[in-house]
Amino acid sequence: MDTYKLRSIGATVSTFGDEFHTFSDVLNQMIKIDPKLGIEDVQDLVDRLAGYEDFEESAKELCMKNLDGVDEDEEDPEAEWGDEMYCRQAGK
């Protein structure tokens, strides 16, 4: 059995009934993940982000999908219709 002390956080990692059984347990405790992302733990986060070459693109996909994201730069048909009506009234 291996036992590891993590002095800066005052914790022990070991297979016996200590605070943490694995280092993943330590990370899960230290990194708080909001459940709205649909992610349970650090490994889940890594698995979700690993499918992409670009980290930022994968983070964007995760947030857009799970946090009801919308791209405000995409053309909005209602806004275009309003612009068209304004132009008609202005005689353009």
N, C-alpha and C positions, 0 to 999 in steps of 0.2 A: 504494500500500500504506500502511495506517495501522498505526502501532505505538503501543502504550499501555504505560506503566509503572505498576505498582501498587506504590508504594513501601513501604507498610506490610507487605506480604508478600514484597517483593523479587522480583516476578515481572514478566514481559513478555507482553503479548498482541499477537500479530501473525500474519500468514499465513505468514511465513517460519519456519523450523525452531526458533522459540523455544519456551519452556515450554508456552505455551497458545496455541491457534489462535483460540479464541472465548471470550467471557465466560462462556458456559455451561460450558466446560471448567473455568474458574476455580471456578465455583459447585460443580460436581460434585466437584472436588478438596477444597474447603473443607467441604462439607456431606456428612458420612458417612451413607449410607443403608443400613440393615441389610437384607440380601437377603431376610430372612424376610417383608418386606412385599411382595415381588413387584415391586419398583420398581428400575429400573436406574440412573436418573439424575434430576436435578432436573426436567427437562422431563416425564418420566414422572410424577413426583409432581404437578406442576402439572396435567397432563391428568387425572389421577385425581380430584383435588380440585375441579376446575373445574365439574363437573357439578351441583354443589349450590349453593343460595343461601347456606346457612349453613356456614361453614368448619368449625365444631365437629362438625356432623352428618356432614360428609363425612369428617373425620378419624376419627370413631367408626366409620363404615361400613368404611373402609379397614382399621382395626385389627381390628375384629370379624371381618371376612371373612378376612384373611390371617394373623391370629394366633390362630385358633381361639377366638374370644371367645364367652362365654356371659353372659347377663343373669341375675345371681344374684337379682334381684328377681322374676323370673318364677316362677309357681307350679311347684313341683316335685312331681309326682305321688307319688313315693316318700316324700317328706317328709310330704305330706298323709296318706298311708296310715298312716305311723308315728304321726302325731298322732291319727288316728282310733282306732287300736288302743290308744293310751295312754288316751284318753278313755273307751273301753269298759271297760278294766280299772279305771279310777278310778270307774266307775259314773255317768259323765256322759252 
